[in-house]
């Protein structure tokens, strides 16, 4: 059964914004698409260790419904589907920048570790990516 569209009522702007980015993987999907512009499903899945196919599909569908992600389907065999940020998704990603900075400061302050994520263009162990 599909989840009803998120449309309030909301208490404040933060409530409305968090409703759209709720879920463990949405912020990381925004970040990955911002870093790479366009990604296929398998590329997103590899970039987000621990995400299940079902959860990634669910989040991408919600993000598409919220106009954060554009899904382009190419008429090929096998089918080719690419995901990219919309203008709205890019603006949300930019708005999340200060939250990311707060998180980096928390990591530093509390001595927490960041698990490096191997990149397609980097050998394992040399990731410079930090959330």
ChimeraX attribute file (.defattr): number of C-alpha atoms within 10 A of each C-alpha:
attribute: neighborCount
match mode: 1-to-1
recipient: residues
	/A:1	3
	/A:2	5
	/A:3	6
	/A:4	6
	/A:5	9
	/A:6	13
	/A:7	10
	/A:8	10
	/A:9	8
	/A:10	12
	/A:11	8
	/A:12	9
	/A:13	9
	/A:14	9
	/A:15	12
	/A:16	15
	/A:17	14
	/A:18	10
	/A:19	14
	/A:20	19
	/A:21	21
	/A:22	11
	/A:23	12
	/A:24	11
	/A:25	17
	/A:26	18
	/A:27	17
	/A:28	17
	/A:29	25
	/A:30	23
	/A:31	20
	/A:32	19
	/A:33	21
	/A:34	17
	/A:35	10
	/A:36	10
	/A:37	13
	/A:38	17
	/A:39	21
	/A:40	15
	/A:41	16
	/A:42	12
	/A:43	13
	/A:44	18
	/A:45	17
	/A:46	14
	/A:47	18
	/A:48	17
	/A:49	10
	/A:50	9
	/A:51	15
	/A:52	11
	/A:53	11
	/A:54	9
	/A:55	13
	/A:56	18
	/A:57	14
	/A:58	13
	/A:59	18
	/A:60	21
	/A:61	16
	/A:62	19
	/A:63	22
	/A:64	18
	/A:65	14
	/A:66	16
	/A:67	15
	/A:68	25
	/A:69	23
	/A:70	19
	/A:71	19
	/A:72	13
	/A:73	11
	/A:74	11
	/A:75	9
	/A:76	8
	/A:77	6
	/A:78	7
	/A:79	8
	/A:80	12
	/A:81	15
	/A:82	16
	/A:83	20
	/A:84	23
	/A:85	27
	/A:86	17
	/A:87	13
	/A:88	13
	/A:89	22
	/A:90	18
	/A:91	12
	/A:92	18
	/A:93	22
	/A:94	15
	/A:95	12
	/A:96	17
	/A:97	12
	/A:98	11
	/A:99	11
	/A:100	16
	/A:101	12
	/A:102	12
	/A:103	13
	/A:104	15
	/A:105	12
	/A:106	12
	/A:107	14
	/A:108	11
	/A:109	9
	/A:110	8
	/A:111	9
	/A:112	10
	/A:113	9
	/A:114	11
	/A:115	10
	/A:116	14
	/A:117	18
	/A:118	18
	/A:119	15
	/A:120	11
	/A:121	7
	/A:122	11
	/A:123	9
	/A:124	11
	/A:125	10
	/A:126	11
	/A:127	15
	/A:128	10
	/A:129	11
	/A:130	11
	/A:131	13
